[in-house]
């Protein structure tokens, strides 16, 4: 078969490797965006002989070429050229489900290991793809798909695999954490904090996936797969939006010794996975309460090892690229050790529930009139719900009066019908904002 000059150069380079040394693993990169570019930069600057970038695949690649990429690297816009190449490992950094799923499945079926940062792909198809990789004696690594700059997934899959984890909770979306911490710091409106996040590049023009919890619940699904050994679809995890949160909520939260963060949590109890994503009150002194700006934090709870914490930058080209290259090194070293036996995945498929039992924060906005507290208390009492405290700061317009009721611990399912009744009362200007209080 006729070989192009770049391929000839790669063969000549490989021929220089001493016979007693394992040749560098050939790496093909698909996707040359912010993260892909950073990954390529790291690979091109490495000189340890473990990894060698051989192919880059991207649309309109002629406009993407960089002078620091070695001339022997082959550029293409054809996925099939990558699948038919002699690359040992393929990096998928195009994101989304189409055509990423087709590419990853094709690579694994061809016996090529895959490293990806694609959270949507792993959240929806991770178990099947892991099984496919094992059946074809190759590997699928996805450490950059959650909290890119924080090595939590490798820790769950290797460092903590000897423990029996039963709980995972985290601040998994840097955009939401930036917005909420900005409201907390300067008591600015939600809309202003969102505009600032967009101006700084932390939030997309359409930030719905972040604000409404879609991004975080996909990540929680992956954490549950890696840490709790369960199969759970992101769509089965309830996601609550942070949009109703306003500065007044931080005032009232502070009176309770708390602040507000978007928290993703999953607790495995026998055959039920309790899972939820959304804004929650957390103690100011807690690890979650101290996380500012766009950082990520993941806490795990294990039967033997107790609690572990992982904190760091969850996004950005360089931190995510480091996670991708770390996965590459792990795969390369595993390949050098020889093929691994096929072992079917041992995953459970528990029932998924959001029926946590916690104390609750209820913030009302009402047109003031006599008997409001009595009406609310009657509904709460009818549903066997106990009031813990009532908070009402002075100085607000009586035609749009915010105040708070906190409840003693109760189940989500017990509270929901009471909320529906209270929101229908004539003095209620909008539905009650209901947040769990995580002590």
N, C-alpha and C positions, 0 to 999 in steps of 0.2 A: 504494500500500500504506500502510495506517495505521501511524504510528510512535508508539512509546511516548514519554512525556516524557524518560526518560534518553537515548533515541536522538536525539530532537530537540535535546537539549542538546549531544550530541556533534557533531551536524551544525553547530550554531551555532558551536561552538568551532573546528571545522575551517574554517568560512567566514572566520574572523578571520586565518588564515595568509596572509601576503603571497604574491602570485602567483608571485614569483621564488624562493620557498623550498619545498623538498620537504616535504610534509605529514608529520607524525609517523606512524610505523608503528603501526597499531592492534594491540594485544596482548591475547590471551585467555589467562587462567591457569586450568588445570585441576588442582585439588588445592590446598587451603588449609591444609595441615598446618604443621609447623615451618618447613620450607624455603619452602613457598608463601607463608606469611605474611611471611617475611623478604623474599622477592622482591617481593611487593606493596608492602611498606613502602618499599623502595628506589625502585620505579617511581613511587609516589605522591609521593615527595619530589624527584624529578628535575624540572628545569625547562629542559632544553636543547632541547626540541622534537623529539628523535629518536624517542622511544618514548612511547606513551600507553596505559595500561591501560584497556581498555574492557569486559571481561567477566571474571567469576570464576565458576567452576563447582565445586561441592562438594555432597556429600550434606548434608542438614539445614543448608543455608546460612543460614537465618534465625538460627540460634544462633551462626554464625561471623562475622556482620557486625561491622565495626569502625568507630568514628566517624571515623577518619582516612582511610578510603576515600572518595573523592569521590562525591557523590550520583549523578552521571551514570553511574557504573560499573554495569553490569547484572549482577545475581546470578542464578544458575540452578543447577539440579541435572540438567539435560538436556544430554548430550553433543551431541545433534543440533542443539540451539540454537547451540552453539559452532561446529560444522561448517558450519552454514548462515548463520553471521554474516558480517559484512564484515571480520573480523579478518584481518590480514596474516600474523601469526605466532601460533602456539599453543604454550604452554608446558605440557608434560606432566610433572606431579609427583605422580602417584598411585602409581607404582611397580608392580612385579609385571608379569605378562604379560597378564592378563585383568582389565579390558577395555583396558588401555593399548595393546596392539598394534592392536586394532580402531580406537581413536581416532587413533593416529599414522598408520596406513595411510589412514584416511578423510581426514585432514587433507592428507596428501601428494597423494592422488588428487584432492583439490579444489584443488590448486595452492597450498596454504598451507604456509609454512615452519614447521618444528617445532624447538623447543629442549627437550631432555629431560635429566634426571639419572638415568634408569632404566638401571642397569648390566645387569640381567638381560635386558631387552629388547634392548639393543645387543649384548650378548655373544652372544645366540642369533640375532638377526635383523638385526644391523647392516648386513652387506653388502647384503642384499636391500632394506632400507629406504633405504640410500644410493643404490642404483640407481633405486629408485622416485622418490626426490626429484629426481635428475638428469633422469629421463625427463619429469617434470612441471615442469621449470624452476623448482624451489624448492630449499630447503636443509634439511638435517637436521644439527643441531649437538648435541653431547653431551659438552662439556668438563667438566661437573660429574659425570659418571658414574664417574670414577676420580679418587681423591685430590681431592675436591671443592674444597678451598682451595688446591690446587697447580695452576698452569696447565700441566700436562704435556701433556694432549691437544692443546690449541691449538698448543703448541710443536711437537709431533710432526707435526701436519697442515699447519703453515705454516712455523714458524721453522726446522725441521730437514728440511723436505721436499727440500731440495737435496742432502742427504747420502744415503748408502746405509747405513742402519742394519742391523746384524746381531745386536745383542744388547740386551735390556732386562732389568733386574732391579730388584726393589723391595721395600720394606716397604709393603704396600698395605692392611693391615688394622690400624687403630688399636687395636681391642679386644685382639687378640693381642699387639701390641707393648706395650700397657699391662700386661697380665698378666705377660708374660715379664720386662719391666724391673722390675716390682715384686718378682718372685721373686728376681731378680738383686740388687736393692738391699738387701732385708731378709731374704733366704733364708727366705721364708715358703712354706708348702705351696701347691701349685697350687690346691687348693680354696678356700683363703683369699683368694688373689689374684683368683680368679674372682668370689667373693662381693663383694669390694671393688669390682671393675669394674661389677658389676650395681648395687650400691648407688649408685655415682656416675653411673649412666646410660650408661656406656660399652658395656655388654653387655646383651642382651636376657635375659629369663628363660630362654628356650631359645636358648642361644648357639651351637648346633651349626653353623650356617652360617659363623660366624666361626672357632670353634675347630678345625673339621675341614677348613677351607680352601676351602669352597664360595664364599664371598664373594671371596676373593683370586683364585681361578682365573677367575671371571667377569671381574674387572678385568684380569687378565693377558691374557685373550682379546681384550679391547678394545684394550689397548696393542699387542698383536701386529697387530691389524687396522690401527690408525692408524700405527704406527711401522715395522712390518716388511712391511706390505702383504700379509698372509696371512689366509686364512679358516681359523679353528680353533674348534671347538666347545668350550665349557668342559668338557663331559663327557669330552673326549679328553685333558685335562690331568690328570695324577695329582695328587691332593691328599692330604697326610699330616697327621694331627692333631697338635696341640700338647699333648694331654691327658696323655701319659706323662711330660712334662718335670717334673722336681722340683728342689729346691734343690741336691741332691748333684750334679746335672749341671752346675750353674753353678760348683761347687767344682772339679770336674775340668776343665771348660772353661777356667777361670782359670789352671790349671796349664799349659795349652797356649797361654796368651796370647790366649784367645778368650772370647766370650760367645755367647748363643743368641738368634736372632731367627727369626720366620717370614719366609722369603724366597721370593718368586715370581720365577722366572727363565725366560727364553726366549732361545735361541740358534739362529739360522737358519744352517745349514751346507748349502749346495747345496739338495738336495730334501728335507731332513729338518729339522723344527723340534724341537729338544730343549727340553722344557718340564716344569716341576715346581713345585709349591707345597708348602712344609712347613718345619718347624723345621730350622735348620742352624747349625753353628758358624761364626762369622765373627770375624776378628781384632778385638780390643778397640779397636785404633787405626784401624780402617777406618771409612768413612762409615756403614756399617750398624751397627757396634758402638757408635757414639756417639749413635744415635737413641734417645731415651728417651720414655717415656709413650706418648701416643696420636698421635704425629706420623707422617707418611708420608714416604718417600724413594723416588725413582725415579732410577735411573742408566741412561743409554743409551750404547751404543758404536757409533760410526759409522766407515765406511771413510775418510772425509775429515776430519770434524770431531772425531774422537776421542771422549773420554768427556765426558758432560754430567750434571749432577746437579740434581734438583728436590726441594726440601724444604719442608714446611709442614704445616698442619693439614689432615687428610684428611676430616674430617667436621664436623658442626655446622651449625646453621641459617644463620648469617651467612656463614661462608666458602663454603658451597655456593651460597648465594644470589648472592654476588658472581660466582661462576663462571657461573651461569645468566644473570645480567644482562650479563656480558661477552659471552656467546654471542649474546644478543639484539642487542647493539650491533653485533656483527660481521655478523649477518644483515641488520639494518636498513641498514647502510652498503653491503652487497653489493646489496641490492634497489635502493637508490638509484642504483647504478652501471648498472642495467639487467640484462636476462636474460642468463644465461650459456649457452653452447652445451652440448648434451648430450654428455657423454663417458662411455662405459662404464668401469666400474671395472676396473682391472688388478690382480686379486688372484690369488695362487697358492694351491693347496691342498696343502701339503706333508704328508708322513707325519709323524705326531707320535710322539715317543719320549721316555721318561724315562731313557734309558740314558746318563746323564752319566758321565764318568770323573773321579773326585775321590778324595782321601783320605777315610777314614771314621772315625767315632767310634762304637764299640760299647760300650754300658753293660749289664753283666750284673747280675742279682740271683740269687744262688745260696745253697744250703745248703752250707756249707764242708765240704770233704773233700779228701783227698790226690788229686792227679792231675788237677785241674780244668783248669789251664793246659795241661797236656800233651794232654788230650782235645780242647780247643778248637784248639790249635795243629795237631794232626793233621788236623782237618777243614779248617782254613784252608789248610794245605799241599796237601791233596788237590785243592783248587780253585785252586791256583796263586795264592794270596793271601798277601802278605807283611806280617808284623807290624812296625809301626814302634815302638810303645811299649806297655808295660803299666803302668797306674796303679792303686794300691790304697792308700787312706788307712787308718790304723789307727783302732781304737775302735768299730767297728761290730759288731753282733750277728752271731755266726758262723752263726746260723740264717737270716739275711737279709742277706747280705754283698754290697754293691755294689762292683764294680770295673770298670775300663775297659781295653779294648784299642783302640789306633788302628792303622789299616791304611794302607799306602802306596797311591797312586792305583790304582784299578781301576774297571771298569765296574759299573754297578748290576746288570746281568744276570748278571755273573760272581759277584757277592756273594750274590744272593738265594737260590740253592739251599744255600749254606753256612749262611745264617741259619736256614733251615728245619731243617737237621740239628742245629744247635747248640741250638735251642729245644726239641728233643725229648729232649735229654740228661736223665737222671734228677735231676741236681742243680739244673737250671734251675727257678726258682720262677715265672718269667714270661718271655715272649718278650723277646729282646734288643732294647734301644732302639738303633736305627741312625740316625745323623745324618750327612749329608755335611759335610765340612769345606771351606768355601769360602775359599781363600787369596787 
